[in-house]
Amino acid sequence: MSETKLGHIDQRLTDVSIAYRQDAFVAQVLFPERPVTKGADLYTIYKKGNAFQVVDDKLSKNADAHELQFATTTDTYSVKDYGLRGFITQDDIDNADDPLKPEMEETEALTDAILLGREIRAAAVVAAMSTNTAAVSTKWSTTSTPITDIEAAANAMFVRPNVMVVSRPVWDALKFNANILAAIGGGFTGLKIATEAMVAQLFGLERVVVAGARKSSTKLPKDPSLSYVWGKSCVLAYVPRALGLKTPAFGALFAKKIAGSATFQVRKWDDPTKGVGGRRVVQVEHQSVEKLIAEDFGYHLSACIA
């Protein structure tokens, strides 16, 4: 394993951190990871008109083909450093049936906290959109017409969405909505609850994802005051299946490779100065930044419910 000035990179724990993803988190859906080798660089943004050019594609014998030119702009990304550490007492290590288990549990807890931070930043980026964003005027309930709002938002986008992300409270209203149930059932009113797959099919989406992550606005030792990270939002987006350096998309997470091809790294070392027998320190590290690539590839519906 590669030695560092403080501790060493633990590949087994790095693998745990890379693989650990809670279902409640949806940031990676709207901002899929784009691994990069540089901490800061340019990325390409395509303008709307590129997809609607009318170009003479007739080719005469022995002539050169006409050139298709794209008007592009660039923006810059600059990754930020994130990291958290935790401690395992020597007693916990000695008492564990599997010596690696306490380290794995600590790695998962640290990764979970880092991903919550990413979730909060992603939601803030979407909330700060300057175009393709609107508050729902008639709040969604079991009897309202969210279908009209969702279709209007999808039609306002540059391309049709293939993903819809809804916060848990908004989904709780949608899944019991009478108009959605009637549309799915072809007018049959016996259907009592909609599933994500049903709603995805209704709107021609590849998937509907429910954002269940919550955060606390209080600090320990106070009791937690919980709220949903994505509030009362519904986000429509076009997310390509493969995200390349020049692929048009709603957004991306530019993440720097710091452990071979991985964008997460876990280091550990022993600290003999604390407690009886010392303690083991585990630190999870990550470098990334969330960026909107094309707001026209998404739409943010806010304040969807009362």
Secondary structure, 3 states (H helix, E strand, C coil): CCECCCCEECHHHHHHHHHCCCCCCCHHHHCCEEEECCCEEEEEEECHHHHHCCCCCCCCCCCCCCCCCCCEEEEEEECEEEEEEEEEEHHHHHHCCCCCHHHHHHHHHHHHHHHHHHHHHHHHHHHCCCCCEEECCCCCCCCCCHHHHHHHHHHHCCCCCCEEEEEHHHHHHHCCCHHHHHHHCCCCCCCCCCCHHHHHHHCCCCEEEEECCEEECCCCCCCCCEEECCCCCEEEECCCCCCCCCCCCCEEEEEECCECCECEEEEEEEECCCCCCCEEEEEEEEEEEEEECCHHHEEEEECCCC
